[in-house]
Amino acid sequence: MQIRIPVVLLCCCVPVCAAVAETVVVNDQVQVRESQVDRPKRGSTMSEVEKRFGAPVSRHATVGGNSPHQPPITRWDYNNFSVVFERDRVIDTVVTGGESPASPSQSAPEQSQQPQS
């Protein structure tokens, strides 16, 4: 009975849904914006991810899995994001690139180019 109480409390503390955002640096200032990159949802299987997004650019070797306390973790890299799996299920996705961090109107003004001698 004593073990069940902490487990229930821990489960209640886990957020039900997570916000999806990107950290962007513009003019040496860190900004956070909502990500527009389409990526797998948490809980999707490896086969569902591959069916929807195609083969990954690279598949990293599985780490862990040596004991029940270390489940096997695998990472697949795509052009715009990386997917982290525990066993065969998505546990996280990370946007890695592919989107322009700022529109031309938000970027630093272009410096005039001097003709090179």
Buried (B, 14 or more C-beta within 10 A) or exposed (E): EEEEEEEEEEEEEEEEEEEEEBEBEEEEEEBEEEBEBEBBEEEBBBEBBBEEBEEBEEEEEEEEEEEEEEBEBBBBBBEBBBBBBBEEBBEBBBBEEEBEBBEEEEEEEEEEEEEEE
